[in-house]
Amino acid sequence: MLGYSVVRLGGGREFLSNIAQHNVDFVFNIAEGLGNYRSREAQVPAILEMLNIPYSGSDPQCLSICLDKSLTKKILAASGITTPQWHLIEQREHLAEIDWSKLQLPAFIKPAYEGSSKGITSGSRAESADQLVEVASELLERYRQPVLVEKFIAGDEITVGIVGSRILGIMRVLPRQRTPNFIYCLEVKRDWNVWSTMNVLHGLSRVFCRD
């Protein structure tokens, strides 16, 4: 197309082999990385920078920080940006060491190093300390990584598309039946053709979801 040939590079060892064999001019990076490491999304762009190959998307530093939710919140708090109160749980034993009465409920529990709503379901919102411990324990076992427990903040789901410093558009997700406890969770995202429709107007996208 337009005089260019497109090559699928793959991931992991396949990516390393292909990037060494092909004379690549530019990489459109959509790689999530391998493993459950907090820096896994930085794996591909870090290699591309080492090889001096230009690519799309964020750089390794940005990806490493943003996938680590607790680190991101620490940086935001240190910069004077308000973020909900939180605890990082690395082992199940830590759940018994924390006085959960000091955390304002309801709480929201999710894996610390995941994206795309992995580990976030309709049951991620805990109304009691017992429910919080149960959900966190299950996530620790399933995802084999720390779990973030934070104060639940109700509100609209917002996604902002940015290239450089330019905002391309804003997407707001709203349930068809308004509720203060709506969660844009994995179940909703997987059944998008059933649960949602999209209307784009002047760069503003609004997704309406059944609840």
N, C-alpha and C positions, 0 to 999 in steps of 0.2 A: 504494500500500500504506500503510495507516494514515494516509491523508490526504496522503501525500507523493508527488511525482512524481520519478522517477529519470531522470537525464540522463547519457549517456555523453559524457565530455569529450574523450577521446582524448589525443593527445600532440603535442608540438611546436607548430607554428603552429595546428593544429586546436584544441589545448587553449587557446591564447591567445584565439582567436576565440570559442570556446564559453564560456569563463569570463567574457568581456566581455558576451556576449549574454544569458546566463541569470542570474537572481537566485538564486544558489546559497546554501543555508543551511549545508551541510556537505559535505566531500569525503572519500570513502573512497579514500585514496591508495595505489595499488599500482604507481605509475609507476617505471620504472627509469631514466628520462632518455634523452637522445639523445647519440650520439657515444661516444668512449672516454675522455672526461674523468674525472678522479678525483672530481669534484664533481657528476657528472651526476644522481645520485639526489637531490640537494638542489635541483634545478631547480624542480620543481613545488611543494614546500612553501615554498620561498623566495618564489615568486610569490604563493602563497596568504597568507603572512604579510604581504606588502606590501599585499595587498588586504583584510587583516583578515578572512579567511575561515577558520573552524576546519576542521581536518582530522584524520584518523587517522594513526597511525604516528609515527615519530621526526621531530625537527626537523632543519633544514638542517645545523646544526653537527655533530650526531651522525652524520648520513648521510655528510657529507663526510669526516669523520675515519675512520669505520669502513670505507669503501670503499677507502681508501688504507692498504693492509696495512702498509707500512713505517712510515708515520706513527703508526699505531696501536701498533705494536711499540715505537717510540721513547717514546711516552707511557707505555706499560705499564712499560718498563724504568726510566724516570725516576721512576715511582711505586713502585719497589721490587718489581714483579711479575716473576717469572721468565718469560722468553720465549726460545725457541730461538735460537741464534746465526744471524745472517742477513747476506746481502749484497743490495743493490738494484742490479740491472744495467739501465742505461738505454740502452746501445748495445752492439752486438756486440763492438766493440773492447775494451770493459771486461773481457770474459771472459778475454782474454789477459793482462791486467794484474794479475790476482789470483792469489795463491799458494793454490791450492785444497787443498794438503796440510795447511793450517792449519784447514780446515773438516772436522769429524768426519763421515765418511760412514757410512751412506748419507745423501743429501741429498734434499730435496723442492723441486721447481721449479714455480712457478705464476705467472700474470699478476698484477701488483701491484694492478690496479684492477678486478677482476672479482668476481662473486659466483655463487652457485648452481652451483658446481663448473665454471664455464666455464674451459677450458684445463687442467683436472685430469683425467687419464686413468690407466689402469693403468700407463702408462710414465712417470709424473711422479716416481717414486722412482728416483733415480740411485745406482748402486752404485760408480761410478768417476768420476773427474774428466772423462774423455773423454765419458762418457755425459751427465754434467751439462752440459757445454758444448754438446753436440748438442741436447739437449732445450731448453735456454735459447735457443739460436739460433733454433730453429724457432718458439718462442713469441714472440720479439721480432718475427720476420717476420710471423707470422700475426695477432697482436693489436695491433701498432703502439703499444705502451706498455711501460713498464719491467717487468722480471721479478724476482720475489722468489725467492732461493735461500736455503734455511734447513736446518738440521739436522733430519733426520727423527725424529719422536717417535712411537713406536708407542702405541696405546691405543684406547679406545672413542671413537666419534663421539657427541657430546652436543649436543643442541639444547634451549634453555630458552626457553619463551614467557614474556614479561614485559609487563605493562601498568603503567606508572608504576614503583612499587617492589615490585609484587606478582608473585610467580612463579605462573603459571597451570598449568604442567606441564613435565615433563622427558621428552625423547625420547632413547633410547639405541639406536644402530644396531649390530647384531651380525651377523657372518657365521654361517651355519648350521654351517659347518665352521671352527672357531676357527683363526686364523692370526695370527702376530705382524705380518704385513705387509699386512693388509687395508686397502684404500683405498676409501672411500665416494665413488667417482668418477662422472664424467658417464655412463659406460656403465651403471652400476648404477642411477642415478637415472632414466635414460630407459627402462629396462626394469623399472620397479618392479613391474609386475604379474607379471613372470616371476621376478624375483630376490628379492622381499621380501613379507612379510606383517606386519601390525601387530596388536599386542595392547595394549589400554589398560586399566590397572588403577590405581585411586586416583591419577589424574593422571599416572601414569608410563607412557609409551608405549615399547614395545620393538619395534624393527623387526629381523627376522631375514632376512639376505641369504645367498643361495647364493654360494659362492666356488669 
